[in-house]
Amino acid sequence: MKKLRIMMAGLAAAALVAMALAAQAQRRIDPAAAKLPDGDGKIAVIELCAGACHPAARFVDIRKSRVEWHKTVMSMVARGAQLFPEDVDTVTNYLGTYLTDGTAK
């Protein structure tokens, strides 16, 4: 009976490790994230956008004004992106500063 409990505990631990590794593999950052300019908010953009919902290749070469990026971020929230208000500000500020088209901010 004791051996069975030990074996079951070992199997449960192995299953938890496997699940953690699978979750980590799913959140790997795509190579396009390396193209993102350094700056305040870059890590948040990678974690909340490129690492969570879609690859960075989807937006890294897009240039918009800060207002347009804010609309885009709010559209992502409406579609289910899990961002707190401060995350919205951080992501919008980063995108509007480093991936801007140079129009009014």
C-alpha positions in Angstrom: 0.0 0.0 0.0 2.8 2.4 0.9 4.6 1.6 -2.3 1.5 2.4 -4.3 1.1 5.8 -2.6 4.8 6.6 -3.4 4.3 5.5 -7.0 1.1 7.6 -7.3 2.9 10.6 -5.8 5.8 10.2 -8.2 3.4 10.0 -11.2 1.5 13.1 -10.0 4.8 15.0 -9.7 5.9 13.8 -13.2 2.6 15.0 -14.6 2.9 18.4 -13.0 6.4 18.8 -14.4 5.2 17.7 -17.9 2.4 20.3 -17.7 4.8 23.0 -16.6 7.2 22.3 -19.5 4.3 22.2 -22.0 3.0 25.6 -20.7 6.5 27.0 -21.0 7.0 25.7 -24.5 3.7 27.4 -25.6 4.8 30.7 -24.2 8.2 30.8 -26.1 8.9 34.1 -27.7 9.1 34.0 -31.5 12.3 35.3 -33.2 10.6 38.5 -34.4 10.5 39.7 -30.8 14.2 40.3 -31.1 13.4 43.0 -33.7 11.5 45.1 -31.1 13.4 48.2 -30.0 14.7 48.4 -26.5 12.7 50.7 -24.2 10.3 51.0 -21.4 7.5 48.5 -21.8 9.3 46.1 -24.1 9.1 43.2 -21.7 5.4 43.9 -21.1 4.8 43.9 -24.8 6.7 40.6 -25.2 4.9 38.9 -22.3 1.4 40.3 -22.8 1.3 40.4 -26.6 4.1 38.4 -28.3 4.2 35.7 -25.7 0.6 35.4 -24.9 -1.6 35.9 -27.9 0.2 36.1 -31.2 3.7 36.3 -32.6 5.6 39.6 -32.6 6.0 39.2 -36.4 2.3 40.2 -36.6 3.0 43.8 -35.4 6.8 44.4 -35.2 6.9 46.1 -38.6 3.7 48.1 -38.3 3.9 51.8 -37.6 1.0 53.8 -36.2 0.4 56.8 -34.1 -0.1 56.5 -30.3 -3.9 57.0 -30.8 -4.0 54.2 -33.4 -2.0 51.9 -31.1 -4.3 52.6 -28.2 -7.3 51.7 -30.4 -5.5 48.5 -31.5 -4.7 47.6 -27.9 -8.3 48.2 -26.8 -9.5 46.1 -29.7 -7.3 43.2 -28.4 -8.8 43.7 -24.9 -12.3 43.5 -26.4 -11.2 40.2 -28.1 -10.1 38.7 -24.8 -6.6 40.0 -24.1 -6.1 39.8 -20.3 -4.7 43.3 -19.6 -5.1 45.5 -16.6 -5.5 49.2 -17.2 -1.9 49.8 -16.3 -0.9 47.2 -18.8 -2.9 48.9 -21.5 -1.0 52.1 -20.7 2.4 50.4 -20.7 1.8 48.6 -24.0 0.3 51.6 -25.7 3.1 53.9 -24.5 5.7 51.4 -25.8 4.1 50.9 -29.2 3.3 54.6 -29.6 6.9 55.5 -28.8 8.9 52.9 -30.6 6.6 51.6 -33.3 5.3 55.0 -34.4 4.7 56.4 -37.8 5.8 59.8 -36.6 2.3 61.4 -36.6 0.9 63.3 -33.6 1.0 61.3 -30.5 
